[in-house]
């Protein structure tokens, strides 16, 4: 197994392994690479849904998304689907998966099933590097803050997604909820500090009003999305990505109108997050 940086500031590309038949030694190396890079990219895997599931089960415990449809025979595999007639895509803005849960998801394993001819890349951001590069003043300001994360504005009764042509693919309107987490976490495996807020789900800082929160959140978001902390993954048939939701963000480009895109996602359960 070989892992090389994918871009100067974000991700690692893994070669020399097949996830469908990964050995115990390779799994140890993969855990180390995952902890180092935050997001790993794989080519030419051709995982069947069953193999996708088996790899996920070997890596950790699966947690099922509350809102997405799942695939036939495999309720642990969520569909990230955009039909060619649909305008809106799932995950089209920067976010980390399930940050609205008390115990947010550890990781997500995304497998390409149907790809547009061009477009439909997924972008990633490195929240370790973004945290490290903050000014000492900003680090001090956010050091003891907590933030409120929610999904109600997206999946609730009048949520943004419910107003779009994605609505009929989504369930779970009654399962919406909020959670609060430290803004700077100690990553449970690497021990590194990471910024834990995201544009998709973070609403306010705890105890701050909306506008005051918005100003600082926007400043931090502008910082994270600088090119030195981000990368864009171009999907090919057989590609797989595996990201850590505690130290990365992702967003799916919606630049392929009139074409279909289908991905299968398995989400792995995390542990409670603690402040750095
Ligand atoms: C997601 O947000 O999990 C979907 C990412 C993608 O479709 O590229």
Boltz pocket constraint, residues with backbone or C-beta under 6 A from the ligand:
constraints:
  - pocket:
      binder: B
      contacts: [[A, 80], [A, 90], [A, 91], [A, 92], [A, 97], [A, 108], [A, 110], [A, 120], [A, 121], [A, 122], [A, 250], [A, 251], [A, 252], [A, 253], [A, 263], [A, 265]]
      max_distance: 6.0
